[in-house]
Amino acid sequence: MTKDNFLVLLAEVLQRDEPLNSEMDLEEIQEYDSMSQINIIVLIDTEFGELVSTEDIDECVTVQDIINLVKSNID
């Protein structure tokens, strides 16, 4: 999967109409909340078969930090 494809999937999970970029601060994304964190965990598990914890997601500050959680699966 490419980084751009992952960003599209991430935007869908966040139910966001506008595109995401890797430099975006998660706290500035209106749609980013505790429920979306769970949905991101499910996305990563479904798409990559990798388990990440809520603590892993809590440590993320930017969209790039989320990408880094699955970087071994991103082209």
C-alpha positions in Angstrom: 0.0 0.0 0.0 1.2 3.5 -0.8 1.3 6.3 1.7 -1.3 8.2 -0.3 -3.6 5.1 -0.3 -3.2 4.9 3.5 -4.0 8.6 3.9 -7.2 8.1 1.9 -8.2 5.2 4.1 -7.4 7.2 7.2 -9.5 10.1 6.0 -12.4 7.7 5.4 -12.0 6.2 8.9 -12.1 9.8 10.3 -15.1 10.5 8.1 -13.3 13.5 6.8 -14.2 15.2 3.5 -10.9 17.0 3.2 -7.6 15.2 2.4 -5.0 14.5 5.1 -1.3 15.1 4.8 1.4 13.6 7.0 2.4 16.9 8.6 -1.1 17.5 10.1 -1.3 17.8 13.9 -3.9 15.3 15.1 -5.3 17.7 17.7 -6.1 20.1 14.9 -8.2 17.5 13.1 -11.8 18.1 14.2 -12.8 14.6 13.4 -10.1 13.0 15.5 -11.4 11.7 18.9 -11.4 8.6 21.0 -13.8 6.8 18.8 -11.7 7.5 15.7 -8.7 6.2 17.6 -10.5 2.8 18.0 -11.4 2.9 14.3 -7.7 3.6 13.4 -6.7 0.6 15.4 -9.3 -1.5 13.6 -8.1 -0.2 10.2 -4.4 -1.1 11.0 -5.4 -4.5 12.1 -7.7 -5.1 9.1 -5.4 -3.8 6.4 -2.0 -4.9 7.8 -2.7 -7.6 10.4 -0.8 -5.5 13.0 -2.0 -4.9 16.5 -1.5 -1.5 17.9 -2.6 -0.4 21.4 -4.5 2.7 22.4 -1.3 3.7 24.1 0.5 3.6 20.7 -2.2 5.8 19.2 -2.2 8.1 22.2 1.5 8.8 21.7 0.9 9.9 18.1 1.0 13.7 17.6 0.9 14.0 13.9 -0.6 11.9 11.0 3.0 10.9 10.2 3.2 9.3 13.6 0.3 7.1 12.7 2.0 6.2 9.4 5.1 5.3 11.3 3.2 2.7 13.2 2.7 0.8 9.9 5.8 2.1 8.0 7.0 -1.4 7.2 3.8 -2.0 5.2 3.8 1.4 3.3 5.6 1.7 0.0 
